[in-house]
Amino acid sequence: MQGKKKYQEKLFTSFRLSDRVPQKNFYRRLKAALNLDFLYEVTHGFYGSSGQKSIDPVVFFKLCLVGYLENIISDRKLMEHCSMRLDILYFIGYDIDEGLPWHSTISRTRQLFPEEVFESVFTKVFSLCVEAGMVSGHTQAIDSAPVKANASMDTLELKVPEEQLESHLRRVRHISAMDKDQPFRKSKVDKSDKGQRSITANEQELQAISSRNKRWSKDQDQRPGSGNKGSKYTSNKTHYSPTDPDARISVKPGKARKLNYLCNMAVDTGFHVITDIHGYHADKKDNQYLQDTTMRLNRRLRREGLIWEHLLADAGYSSGENYHYLEGKGIKSYIPAHGTYKGGPEGFSYVKEGNYWLCPQGKKVTFRKQKLEKGTLKDNYFTKRSDCKGCPIKAACIGKSHEKRINITAYREEYEHNNQRVNSRLGRFMKGKRQSTVEPVFGILKEHLGLRKIYTIGIKQANKCMHLAAIAYNLKKYLKYTGKKVKTGAAQLARSIHYQNLEGALKSSLLSTPIFGV
């Protein structure tokens, strides 16, 4: 007989979330594994003693984690999603008839708590991974990637430059046929301060920027996309974003110019657990942030009783200062040297005992002084004029100069130690290890864990978003690892019980079997 279901709401019903959520459900397992009660003490000082009760800090962090676990970056969509999921309601401790917090409450609470609170939650989850045996500690792979900021290139404003440059840039901007009779997009609110609106470029840099804009107006005026103000040549030294002053213009080969933040991350090579993550301005080089990352990460690993021995990174982190710093910390670096480092002039050999260079004609190029050039410490070596006078290779060596001058980094020895490690058999293995460790993690964070774009304003808020994405990633790793461990342990226990039963059965069988004498 055919059945036909008719739905009619009951006036009274008996319902429990704990009965409806399966035992193996992800959020049920996460609720049992993650204890965030320490947040009550950590966040106590951010609340008053009177007034209406705010959102529970534990509930707030759980809701934020759900957003990144479900790849939802909008607070409004997050609350809609949570209201439709029984397992999520069970995870955050809400019943089906309880109203969830407003989406604006999530935004305000995120701004209320400082970065240190988010980092404390990250450290708590990291400790769980260490206790589970997922972190080896001895080898860390470090890399960075730009993350799009919540600001448009079309809202860029000129800083306050020299009068001639300002008039030229504005004139070039309107020369484009694509720009005629089109009003430029303006930001509603200018959140920058006076220092952000002041120009930082020197006269030489201003002249170079002016030349690039002239070439743009001449060569690319009619190209597709030239009407977009952000597609023209822009610089952090001449432009700023009034929407998000902390965002910086950055570009990678083959990519369009965008306002980005820089996400710098360290990953343990054991089970690919994220050990450190931090947001920086995107207008600086990777090597300028390495020492800050190393100091913070080394402190975190030592608190867990782990010793850091090897650091893996790409050539973007290469600098003599970084090599020297890492050797002082007892950390072996596997960072390919930047292409600008040549190790010394061709045909010259370095004599360490006397600290001088020997030219192909056997003349000494002696050390004279140490000088800071463009932020890099360099050693200067000169020959005597009498040594170069009448030299048969003078024209090819120094041209019309009177003596040979060698300006080389003061950290040459550190460079050589690092290059020796990089070019070794272990170094080649470490290169593959780095590429297979940290780079896939960035892909997962961007595509599946809500880090494709920062939907908040300011570098502090961006840093919180990066920490939440890393927490969500580590929690998924942790539950997957512990789930496998439990299954493996259960299987071993089952096999052990089976063998014990089998052994007992054999013994009883032998005892019950009559033994005939000869």
LOKOL-233040 format. One record per residue (C-alpha): z, y, x. Coordinates in steps of 0.02 Angstrom, whole numbers. Last residue first. Example, Ala and Ser with C-alpha at 12.3 -4.5 7.8 and 13.67 -1.06 7.14 Angstrom:
<rec zz="357" yy="-53" xx="684"/>
<rec zz="390" yy="-225" xx="615"/>
end
This chain:
<rec zz="1285" yy="-2251" xx="2709"/>
<rec zz="1377" yy="-2133" xx="2591"/>
<rec zz="1308" yy="-2064" xx="2430"/>
<rec zz="1345" yy="-1882" xx="2385"/>
<rec zz="1353" yy="-1845" xx="2199"/>
<rec zz="1273" yy="-1676" xx="2145"/>
<rec zz="1399" yy="-1561" xx="2059"/>
<rec zz="1443" yy="-1472" xx="2219"/>
<rec zz="1260" yy="-1446" xx="2263"/>
<rec zz="1220" yy="-1376" xx="2091"/>
<rec zz="1370" yy="-1261" xx="2095"/>
<rec zz="1314" yy="-1195" xx="2264"/>
<rec zz="1134" yy="-1173" xx="2207"/>
<rec zz="1189" yy="-1079" xx="2050"/>
<rec zz="1300" yy="-965" xx="2151"/>
<rec zz="1158" yy="-925" xx="2270"/>
<rec zz="1042" yy="-887" xx="2125"/>
<rec zz="1172" yy="-775" xx="2044"/>
<rec zz="1198" yy="-684" xx="2208"/>
<rec zz="1010" yy="-670" xx="2233"/>
<rec zz="987" yy="-596" xx="2058"/>
<rec zz="1133" yy="-476" xx="2083"/>
<rec zz="1055" yy="-415" xx="2246"/>
<rec zz="884" yy="-397" xx="2165"/>
<rec zz="959" yy="-294" xx="2025"/>
<rec zz="1053" yy="-186" xx="2149"/>
<rec zz="894" yy="-158" xx="2250"/>
<rec zz="800" yy="-111" xx="2092"/>
<rec zz="938" yy="8" xx="2039"/>
<rec zz="939" yy="90" xx="2211"/>
<rec zz="751" yy="114" xx="2207"/>
<rec zz="759" yy="188" xx="2032"/>
<rec zz="901" yy="304" xx="2081"/>
<rec zz="809" yy="360" xx="2238"/>
<rec zz="649" yy="391" xx="2141"/>
<rec zz="743" yy="503" xx="2019"/>
<rec zz="833" yy="589" xx="2162"/>
<rec zz="666" yy="636" xx="2242"/>
<rec zz="582" yy="695" xx="2082"/>
<rec zz="736" yy="792" xx="2029"/>
<rec zz="748" yy="878" xx="2198"/>
<rec zz="564" yy="921" xx="2212"/>
<rec zz="565" yy="998" xx="2039"/>
<rec zz="722" yy="1094" xx="2085"/>
<rec zz="645" yy="1154" xx="2248"/>
<rec zz="493" yy="1226" xx="2158"/>
<rec zz="597" yy="1313" xx="2023"/>
<rec zz="708" yy="1390" xx="2157"/>
<rec zz="554" yy="1450" xx="2254"/>
<rec zz="484" yy="1534" xx="2097"/>
<rec zz="653" yy="1616" xx="2063"/>
<rec zz="663" yy="1680" xx="2243"/>
<rec zz="489" yy="1756" xx="2232"/>
<rec zz="532" yy="1844" xx="2069"/>
<rec zz="691" yy="1916" xx="2146"/>
<rec zz="592" yy="1982" xx="2296"/>
<rec zz="471" yy="2068" xx="2177"/>
<rec zz="617" yy="2155" xx="2092"/>
<rec zz="676" yy="2222" xx="2259"/>
<rec zz="498" yy="2271" xx="2308"/>
<rec zz="475" yy="2381" xx="2156"/>
<rec zz="401" yy="2356" xx="1982"/>
<rec zz="396" yy="2189" xx="1891"/>
<rec zz="252" yy="2078" xx="1838"/>
<rec zz="221" yy="2007" xx="2012"/>
<rec zz="62" yy="1904" xx="2004"/>
<rec zz="6" yy="1726" xx="2041"/>
<rec zz="187" yy="1678" xx="2071"/>
<rec zz="216" yy="1591" xx="1903"/>
<rec zz="251" yy="1413" xx="1959"/>
<rec zz="87" yy="1319" xx="1934"/>
<rec zz="-56" yy="1413" xx="2020"/>
<rec zz="34" yy="1532" xx="2137"/>
<rec zz="185" yy="1425" xx="2182"/>
<rec zz="81" yy="1267" xx="2198"/>
<rec zz="-47" yy="1351" xx="2311"/>
<rec zz="89" yy="1424" xx="2420"/>
<rec zz="163" yy="1250" xx="2440"/>
<rec zz="-7" yy="1181" xx="2493"/>
<rec zz="-8" yy="1304" xx="2641"/>
<rec zz="168" yy="1264" xx="2703"/>
<rec zz="158" yy="1079" xx="2743"/>
<rec zz="-17" yy="1011" xx="2773"/>
<rec zz="-71" yy="1157" xx="2882"/>
<rec zz="93" yy="1156" xx="2978"/>
<rec zz="86" yy="969" xx="3013"/>
<rec zz="-93" yy="982" xx="3071"/>
<rec zz="-42" yy="1115" xx="3197"/>
<rec zz="111" yy="1013" xx="3247"/>
<rec zz="0" yy="866" xx="3295"/>
<rec zz="-105" yy="978" xx="3405"/>
<rec zz="54" yy="1045" xx="3486"/>
<rec zz="120" yy="868" xx="3517"/>
<rec zz="-39" yy="830" xx="3615"/>
<rec zz="-15" yy="988" xx="3716"/>
<rec zz="-114" yy="1148" xx="3689"/>
<rec zz="21" yy="1230" xx="3582"/>
<rec zz="162" yy="1183" xx="3702"/>
<rec zz="72" yy="1254" xx="3855"/>
<rec zz="24" yy="1408" xx="3754"/>
<rec zz="208" yy="1440" xx="3713"/>
<rec zz="265" yy="1428" xx="3894"/>
<rec zz="119" yy="1537" xx="3949"/>
<rec zz="157" yy="1672" xx="3821"/>
<rec zz="340" yy="1673" xx="3871"/>
<rec zz="290" yy="1699" xx="4052"/>
<rec zz="172" yy="1841" xx="4005"/>
<rec zz="309" yy="1934" xx="3911"/>
<rec zz="287" yy="2101" xx="4001"/>
<rec zz="112" yy="2112" xx="3928"/>
<rec zz="-25" yy="2161" xx="4048"/>
<rec zz="-92" yy="2323" xx="4118"/>
<rec zz="-186" yy="2289" xx="4280"/>
<rec zz="-251" yy="2437" xx="4380"/>
<rec zz="-371" yy="2423" xx="4526"/>
<rec zz="-384" yy="2580" xx="4632"/>
<rec zz="-501" yy="2728" xx="4661"/>
<rec zz="-599" yy="2719" xx="4500"/>
<rec zz="-790" yy="2734" xx="4500"/>
<rec zz="-820" yy="2552" xx="4450"/>
<rec zz="-660" yy="2451" xx="4461"/>
<rec zz="-717" yy="2271" xx="4489"/>
<rec zz="-908" yy="2272" xx="4485"/>
<rec zz="-922" yy="2428" xx="4591"/>
<rec zz="-782" yy="2375" xx="4708"/>
<rec zz="-854" yy="2203" xx="4745"/>
<rec zz="-892" yy="2236" xx="4930"/>
<rec zz="-726" yy="2329" xx="4956"/>
<rec zz="-754" yy="2490" xx="5058"/>
<rec zz="-601" yy="2575" xx="4986"/>
<rec zz="-509" yy="2454" xx="4874"/>
<rec zz="-370" yy="2416" xx="4996"/>
<rec zz="-355" yy="2599" xx="5052"/>
<rec zz="-328" yy="2652" xx="4872"/>
<rec zz="-178" yy="2538" xx="4861"/>
<rec zz="-178" yy="2418" xx="4714"/>
<rec zz="-89" yy="2449" xx="4549"/>
<rec zz="9" yy="2338" xx="4427"/>
<rec zz="80" yy="2401" xx="4260"/>
<rec zz="192" yy="2287" xx="4156"/>
<rec zz="183" yy="2310" xx="3968"/>
<rec zz="308" yy="2324" xx="3824"/>
<rec zz="216" yy="2336" xx="3658"/>
<rec zz="254" yy="2471" xx="3528"/>
<rec zz="93" yy="2565" xx="3559"/>
<rec zz="122" yy="2562" xx="3748"/>
<rec zz="301" yy="2545" xx="3814"/>
<rec zz="295" yy="2552" xx="4004"/>
<rec zz="356" yy="2446" xx="4150"/>
<rec zz="321" yy="2512" xx="4323"/>
<rec zz="236" yy="2483" xx="4491"/>
<rec zz="202" yy="2298" xx="4517"/>
<rec zz="83" yy="2260" xx="4660"/>
<rec zz="-102" yy="2217" xx="4657"/>
<rec zz="-116" yy="2128" xx="4825"/>
<rec zz="-282" yy="2106" xx="4916"/>
<rec zz="-354" yy="1932" xx="4950"/>
<rec zz="-537" yy="1976" xx="4912"/>
<rec zz="-532" yy="1884" xx="4744"/>
<rec zz="-380" yy="1991" xx="4695"/>
<rec zz="-199" yy="1930" xx="4712"/>
<rec zz="-79" yy="1987" xx="4576"/>
<rec zz="104" yy="2032" xx="4612"/>
<rec zz="279" yy="1977" xx="4564"/>
<rec zz="324" yy="1918" xx="4739"/>
<rec zz="381" yy="1743" xx="4691"/>
<rec zz="272" yy="1737" xx="4535"/>
<rec zz="105" yy="1757" xx="4623"/>
<rec zz="-28" yy="1787" xx="4489"/>
<rec zz="-210" yy="1746" xx="4523"/>
<rec zz="-357" yy="1864" xx="4493"/>
<rec zz="-534" yy="1799" xx="4461"/>
<rec zz="-535" yy="1854" xx="4279"/>
<rec zz="-399" yy="1979" xx="4235"/>
<rec zz="-236" yy="1911" xx="4160"/>
<rec zz="-177" yy="1788" xx="4029"/>
<rec zz="-314" yy="1833" xx="3905"/>
<rec zz="-211" yy="1888" xx="3755"/>
<rec zz="-320" yy="1981" xx="3629"/>
<rec zz="-362" yy="1820" xx="3538"/>
<rec zz="-184" yy="1802" xx="3474"/>
<rec zz="-83" yy="1660" xx="3546"/>
<rec zz="-65" yy="1502" xx="3442"/>
<rec zz="114" yy="1484" xx="3376"/>
<rec zz="207" yy="1322" xx="3414"/>
<rec zz="376" yy="1399" xx="3456"/>
<rec zz="525" yy="1306" xx="3529"/>
<rec zz="689" yy="1377" xx="3464"/>
<rec zz="834" yy="1404" xx="3586"/>
<rec zz="879" yy="1573" xx="3512"/>
<rec zz="829" yy="1664" xx="3672"/>
<rec zz="666" yy="1567" xx="3672"/>
<rec zz="633" yy="1629" xx="3495"/>
<rec zz="661" yy="1812" xx="3543"/>
<rec zz="548" yy="1802" xx="3695"/>
<rec zz="408" yy="1722" xx="3595"/>
<rec zz="430" yy="1853" xx="3458"/>
<rec zz="424" yy="1999" xx="3581"/>
<rec zz="269" yy="1925" xx="3664"/>
<rec zz="177" yy="1924" xx="3498"/>
<rec zz="97" yy="1791" xx="3388"/>
<rec zz="145" yy="1784" xx="3204"/>
<rec zz="-35" yy="1806" xx="3144"/>
<rec zz="-85" yy="1663" xx="3259"/>
<rec zz="-19" yy="1533" xx="3137"/>
<rec zz="159" yy="1466" xx="3123"/>
<rec zz="265" yy="1315" xx="3170"/>
<rec zz="445" yy="1335" xx="3230"/>
<rec zz="536" yy="1191" xx="3316"/>
<rec zz="721" yy="1159" xx="3354"/>
<rec zz="830" yy="1212" xx="3206"/>
<rec zz="999" yy="1125" xx="3201"/>
<rec zz="1073" yy="1082" xx="3030"/>
<rec zz="1257" yy="1093" xx="2983"/>
<rec zz="1226" yy="1171" xx="2813"/>
<rec zz="1291" yy="1340" xx="2871"/>
<rec zz="1180" yy="1319" xx="3024"/>
<rec zz="1025" yy="1306" xx="2915"/>
<rec zz="1065" yy="1467" xx="2821"/>
<rec zz="1099" yy="1566" xx="2980"/>
<rec zz="938" yy="1505" xx="3061"/>
<rec zz="842" yy="1555" xx="2905"/>
<rec zz="908" yy="1735" xx="2902"/>
<rec zz="882" yy="1764" xx="3088"/>
<rec zz="710" yy="1682" xx="3089"/>
<rec zz="649" yy="1781" xx="2939"/>
<rec zz="702" yy="1946" xx="3017"/>
<rec zz="623" yy="1896" xx="3183"/>
<rec zz="459" yy="1847" xx="3101"/>
<rec zz="433" yy="2005" xx="2998"/>
<rec zz="334" yy="2110" xx="3123"/>
<rec zz="230" yy="1957" xx="3172"/>
<rec zz="155" yy="1951" xx="2997"/>
<rec zz="73" yy="2121" xx="3016"/>
<rec zz="116" yy="2271" xx="2909"/>
<rec zz="41" yy="2348" xx="2752"/>
<rec zz="96" yy="2211" xx="2632"/>
<rec zz="276" yy="2270" xx="2611"/>
<rec zz="396" yy="2124" xx="2613"/>
<rec zz="459" yy="1989" xx="2494"/>
<rec zz="568" yy="1846" xx="2553"/>
<rec zz="573" yy="1657" xx="2551"/>
<rec zz="676" yy="1533" xx="2650"/>
<rec zz="706" yy="1345" xx="2657"/>
<rec zz="570" yy="1287" xx="2538"/>
<rec zz="578" yy="1097" xx="2534"/>
<rec zz="424" yy="1009" xx="2600"/>
<rec zz="506" yy="837" xx="2613"/>
<rec zz="534" yy="835" xx="2802"/>
<rec zz="424" yy="979" xx="2862"/>
<rec zz="546" yy="1112" xx="2801"/>
<rec zz="457" yy="1262" xx="2726"/>
<rec zz="476" yy="1446" xx="2773"/>
<rec zz="401" yy="1585" xx="2666"/>
<rec zz="342" yy="1765" xx="2681"/>
<rec zz="273" yy="1840" xx="2521"/>
<rec zz="183" yy="2003" xx="2555"/>
<rec zz="165" yy="2122" xx="2409"/>
<rec zz="-4" yy="2178" xx="2348"/>
<rec zz="-111" yy="2322" xx="2286"/>
<rec zz="-287" yy="2256" xx="2300"/>
<rec zz="-441" yy="2268" xx="2409"/>
<rec zz="-566" yy="2131" xx="2366"/>
<rec zz="-570" yy="1966" xx="2460"/>
<rec zz="-696" yy="1893" xx="2584"/>
<rec zz="-583" yy="1925" xx="2732"/>
<rec zz="-410" yy="1975" xx="2671"/>
<rec zz="-362" yy="2145" xx="2602"/>
<rec zz="-206" yy="2250" xx="2582"/>
<rec zz="-157" yy="2408" xx="2490"/>
<rec zz="31" yy="2421" xx="2473"/>
<rec zz="152" yy="2406" xx="2327"/>
<rec zz="319" yy="2495" xx="2350"/>
<rec zz="257" yy="2651" xx="2260"/>
<rec zz="227" yy="2553" xx="2099"/>
<rec zz="145" yy="2660" xx="1963"/>
<rec zz="118" yy="2813" xx="2076"/>
<rec zz="19" yy="2704" xx="2197"/>
<rec zz="-14" yy="2785" xx="2365"/>
<rec zz="-165" yy="2845" xx="2464"/>
<rec zz="-200" yy="2924" xx="2635"/>
<rec zz="-102" yy="2816" xx="2756"/>
<rec zz="-105" yy="2664" xx="2642"/>
<rec zz="-294" yy="2671" xx="2656"/>
<rec zz="-440" yy="2674" xx="2537"/>
<rec zz="-623" yy="2639" xx="2560"/>
<rec zz="-707" yy="2633" xx="2392"/>
<rec zz="-684" yy="2482" xx="2278"/>
<rec zz="-521" yy="2553" xx="2210"/>
<rec zz="-612" yy="2698" xx="2131"/>
<rec zz="-718" yy="2580" xx="2028"/>
<rec zz="-889" yy="2660" xx="2005"/>
<rec zz="-952" yy="2567" xx="2158"/>
<rec zz="-942" yy="2404" xx="2062"/>
<rec zz="-1125" yy="2363" xx="2076"/>
<rec zz="-1206" yy="2458" xx="2221"/>
<rec zz="-1279" yy="2631" xx="2190"/>
<rec zz="-1170" yy="2734" xx="2308"/>
<rec zz="-1153" yy="2600" xx="2440"/>
<rec zz="-1244" yy="2670" xx="2591"/>
<rec zz="-1226" yy="2859" xx="2584"/>
<rec zz="-1062" yy="2882" xx="2488"/>
<rec zz="-986" yy="2737" xx="2584"/>
<rec zz="-1043" yy="2804" xx="2753"/>
<rec zz="-961" yy="2971" xx="2715"/>
<rec zz="-802" yy="2883" xx="2660"/>
<rec zz="-796" yy="2786" xx="2824"/>
<rec zz="-816" yy="2946" xx="2924"/>
<rec zz="-670" yy="3030" xx="2834"/>
<rec zz="-560" yy="2879" xx="2866"/>
<rec zz="-602" yy="2887" xx="3052"/>
<rec zz="-564" yy="3074" xx="3057"/>
<rec zz="-398" yy="3047" xx="2972"/>
<rec zz="-354" yy="2911" xx="3097"/>
<rec zz="-388" yy="3029" xx="3243"/>
<rec zz="-286" yy="3170" xx="3165"/>
<rec zz="-134" yy="3061" xx="3132"/>
<rec zz="-103" yy="2964" xx="2972"/>
<rec zz="66" yy="2972" xx="2884"/>
<rec zz="23" yy="3083" xx="2735"/>
<rec zz="165" yy="3133" xx="2621"/>
<rec zz="169" yy="3063" xx="2443"/>
<rec zz="288" yy="2921" xx="2490"/>
<rec zz="408" yy="3045" xx="2572"/>
<rec zz="412" yy="3152" xx="2415"/>
<rec zz="463" yy="3006" xx="2305"/>
<rec zz="354" yy="2890" xx="2203"/>
<rec zz="382" yy="2844" xx="2022"/>
<rec zz="238" yy="2950" xx="1953"/>
<rec zz="231" yy="2913" xx="1767"/>
<rec zz="80" yy="2893" xx="1653"/>
<rec zz="-39" yy="2845" xx="1795"/>
<rec zz="-207" yy="2930" xx="1788"/>
<rec zz="-378" yy="2852" xx="1769"/>
<rec zz="-519" yy="2962" xx="1830"/>
<rec zz="-629" yy="3048" xx="1702"/>
<rec zz="-810" yy="2991" xx="1702"/>
<rec zz="-942" yy="3127" xx="1688"/>
<rec zz="-1015" yy="3075" xx="1855"/>
<rec zz="-929" yy="2933" xx="1943"/>
<rec zz="-1071" yy="2807" xx="1951"/>
<rec zz="-1183" yy="2937" xx="2029"/>
<rec zz="-1063" yy="2948" xx="2175"/>
<rec zz="-1044" yy="3124" xx="2241"/>
<rec zz="-882" yy="3145" xx="2142"/>
<rec zz="-775" yy="3042" xx="2262"/>
<rec zz="-860" yy="3119" xx="2411"/>
<rec zz="-806" yy="3292" xx="2353"/>
<rec zz="-626" yy="3237" xx="2324"/>
<rec zz="-622" yy="3156" xx="2496"/>
<rec zz="-696" yy="3311" xx="2579"/>
<rec zz="-578" yy="3434" xx="2494"/>
<rec zz="-427" yy="3331" xx="2544"/>
<rec zz="-488" yy="3308" xx="2722"/>
<rec zz="-513" yy="3494" xx="2749"/>
<rec zz="-343" yy="3541" xx="2678"/>
<rec zz="-247" yy="3418" xx="2786"/>
<rec zz="-169" yy="3279" xx="2685"/>
<rec zz="-47" yy="3271" xx="2538"/>
<rec zz="-67" yy="3091" xx="2481"/>
<rec zz="-212" yy="3047" xx="2370"/>
<rec zz="-174" yy="2952" xx="2211"/>
<rec zz="-213" yy="2773" xx="2166"/>
<rec zz="-222" yy="2736" xx="1979"/>
<rec zz="-385" yy="2639" xx="1988"/>
<rec zz="-312" yy="2519" xx="2116"/>
<rec zz="-204" yy="2451" xx="1976"/>
<rec zz="-19" yy="2409" xx="1983"/>
<rec zz="87" yy="2255" xx="1944"/>
<rec zz="75" yy="2187" xx="2121"/>
<rec zz="-37" yy="2044" xx="2175"/>
<rec zz="44" yy="1920" xx="2295"/>
<rec zz="-14" yy="1918" xx="2476"/>
<rec zz="22" yy="1761" xx="2577"/>
<rec zz="138" yy="1719" xx="2721"/>
<rec zz="173" yy="1570" xx="2833"/>
<rec zz="317" yy="1481" xx="2918"/>
<rec zz="335" yy="1295" xx="2956"/>
<rec zz="510" yy="1235" xx="3003"/>
<rec zz="554" yy="1085" xx="3112"/>
<rec zz="734" yy="1031" xx="3152"/>
<rec zz="806" yy="1057" xx="2978"/>
<rec zz="783" yy="880" xx="2913"/>
<rec zz="799" yy="931" xx="2730"/>
<rec zz="783" yy="803" xx="2589"/>
<rec zz="945" yy="708" xx="2623"/>
<rec zz="1016" yy="729" xx="2446"/>
<rec zz="1153" yy="842" xx="2514"/>
<rec zz="1021" yy="954" xx="2593"/>
<rec zz="924" yy="967" xx="2429"/>
<rec zz="1083" yy="1013" xx="2335"/>
<rec zz="1121" yy="1144" xx="2468"/>
<rec zz="948" yy="1221" xx="2438"/>
<rec zz="990" yy="1234" xx="2253"/>
<rec zz="1148" yy="1332" xx="2293"/>
<rec zz="1057" yy="1439" xx="2424"/>
<rec zz="926" yy="1489" xx="2294"/>
<rec zz="1065" yy="1533" xx="2171"/>
<rec zz="1147" yy="1641" xx="2305"/>
<rec zz="980" yy="1724" xx="2342"/>
<rec zz="965" yy="1777" xx="2160"/>
<rec zz="1139" yy="1855" xx="2169"/>
<rec zz="1099" yy="1941" xx="2334"/>
<rec zz="945" yy="2024" xx="2260"/>
<rec zz="1051" yy="2132" xx="2145"/>
<rec zz="1089" yy="2094" xx="1961"/>
<rec zz="1058" yy="2234" xx="1837"/>
<rec zz="868" yy="2237" xx="1850"/>
<rec zz="855" yy="2056" xx="1797"/>
<rec zz="982" yy="2092" xx="1660"/>
<rec zz="871" yy="2230" xx="1590"/>
<rec zz="715" yy="2120" xx="1587"/>
<rec zz="804" yy="1971" xx="1507"/>
<rec zz="883" yy="2084" xx="1376"/>
<rec zz="709" yy="2153" xx="1336"/>
<rec zz="654" yy="1977" xx="1285"/>
<rec zz="789" yy="1975" xx="1152"/>
<rec zz="919" yy="1838" xx="1168"/>
<rec zz="895" yy="1676" xx="1068"/>
<rec zz="958" yy="1658" xx="890"/>
<rec zz="1062" yy="1504" xx="854"/>
<rec zz="1008" yy="1382" xx="716"/>
<rec zz="926" yy="1258" xx="835"/>
<rec zz="1078" yy="1253" xx="950"/>
<rec zz="1085" yy="1344" xx="1117"/>
<rec zz="1153" yy="1272" xx="1280"/>
<rec zz="1015" yy="1326" xx="1399"/>
<rec zz="959" yy="1147" xx="1432"/>
<rec zz="976" yy="1092" xx="1249"/>
<rec zz="868" yy="1237" xx="1193"/>
<rec zz="743" yy="1189" xx="1328"/>
<rec zz="738" yy="1009" xx="1264"/>
<rec zz="714" yy="1065" xx="1085"/>
<rec zz="564" yy="1175" xx="1124"/>
<rec zz="497" yy="1300" xx="997"/>
<rec zz="623" yy="1441" xx="1028"/>
<rec zz="594" yy="1425" xx="1215"/>
<rec zz="408" yy="1466" xx="1199"/>
<rec zz="436" yy="1623" xx="1097"/>
<rec zz="569" yy="1680" xx="1221"/>
<rec zz="451" yy="1650" xx="1367"/>
<rec zz="307" yy="1739" xx="1282"/>
<rec zz="410" yy="1899" xx="1273"/>
<rec zz="474" yy="1880" xx="1451"/>
<rec zz="296" yy="1863" xx="1518"/>
<rec zz="276" yy="1761" xx="1678"/>
<rec zz="260" yy="1589" xx="1600"/>
<rec zz="219" yy="1449" xx="1724"/>
<rec zz="331" yy="1324" xx="1629"/>
<rec zz="446" yy="1299" xx="1779"/>
<rec zz="436" yy="1486" xx="1815"/>
<rec zz="488" yy="1537" xx="1639"/>
<rec zz="616" yy="1396" xx="1627"/>
<rec zz="698" yy="1463" xx="1785"/>
<rec zz="717" yy="1635" xx="1707"/>
<rec zz="796" yy="1557" xx="1552"/>
<rec zz="917" yy="1459" xx="1660"/>
<rec zz="962" yy="1617" xx="1755"/>
<rec zz="1001" yy="1712" xx="1595"/>
<rec zz="1098" yy="1567" xx="1519"/>
<rec zz="1209" yy="1561" xx="1673"/>
<rec zz="1232" yy="1750" xx="1666"/>
<rec zz="1288" yy="1738" xx="1481"/>
<rec zz="1201" yy="1881" xx="1390"/>
<rec zz="1306" yy="2034" xx="1358"/>
<rec zz="1463" yy="2050" xx="1253"/>
<rec zz="1480" yy="2215" xx="1161"/>
<rec zz="1602" yy="2343" xx="1231"/>
<rec zz="1751" yy="2330" xx="1347"/>
<rec zz="1797" yy="2270" xx="1522"/>
<rec zz="1632" yy="2320" xx="1603"/>
<rec zz="1507" yy="2204" xx="1685"/>
<rec zz="1429" yy="2203" xx="1858"/>
<rec zz="1589" yy="2150" xx="1946"/>
<rec zz="1593" yy="1979" xx="1861"/>
<rec zz="1423" yy="1929" xx="1929"/>
<rec zz="1481" yy="1816" xx="2072"/>
<rec zz="1631" yy="1748" xx="1976"/>
<rec zz="1531" yy="1696" xx="1824"/>
<rec zz="1388" yy="1640" xx="1937"/>
<rec zz="1493" yy="1497" xx="2008"/>
<rec zz="1463" yy="1407" xx="1842"/>
<rec zz="1284" yy="1370" xx="1894"/>
<rec zz="1292" yy="1180" xx="1893"/>
<rec zz="1121" yy="1098" xx="1908"/>
<rec zz="1108" yy="907" xx="1905"/>
<rec zz="1158" yy="868" xx="1725"/>
<rec zz="1057" yy="1011" xx="1650"/>
<rec zz="909" yy="963" xx="1760"/>
<rec zz="913" yy="783" xx="1694"/>
<rec zz="910" yy="847" xx="1516"/>
<rec zz="774" yy="973" xx="1564"/>
<rec zz="661" yy="837" xx="1635"/>
<rec zz="684" yy="713" xx="1491"/>
<rec zz="739" yy="540" xx="1548"/>
<rec zz="882" yy="529" xx="1424"/>
<rec zz="772" yy="584" xx="1280"/>
<rec zz="818" yy="744" xx="1185"/>
<rec zz="845" yy="708" xx="1000"/>
<rec zz="1022" yy="639" xx="1003"/>
<rec zz="1087" yy="779" xx="1115"/>
<rec zz="1007" yy="906" xx="998"/>
<rec zz="1117" yy="851" xx="854"/>
<rec zz="1064" yy="856" xx="671"/>
<rec zz="1150" yy="822" xx="506"/>
<rec zz="1061" yy="909" xx="362"/>
<rec zz="1102" yy="1021" xx="215"/>
<rec zz="981" yy="1110" xx="99"/>
<rec zz="842" yy="990" xx="143"/>
<rec zz="664" yy="1050" xx="166"/>
<rec zz="532" yy="952" xx="74"/>
<rec zz="389" yy="865" xx="161"/>
<rec zz="285" yy="735" xx="68"/>
<rec zz="220" yy="587" xx="165"/>
<rec zz="91" yy="473" xx="79"/>
<rec zz="93" yy="287" xx="111"/>
<rec zz="-49" yy="171" xx="68"/>
<rec zz="0" yy="0" xx="0"/>
end
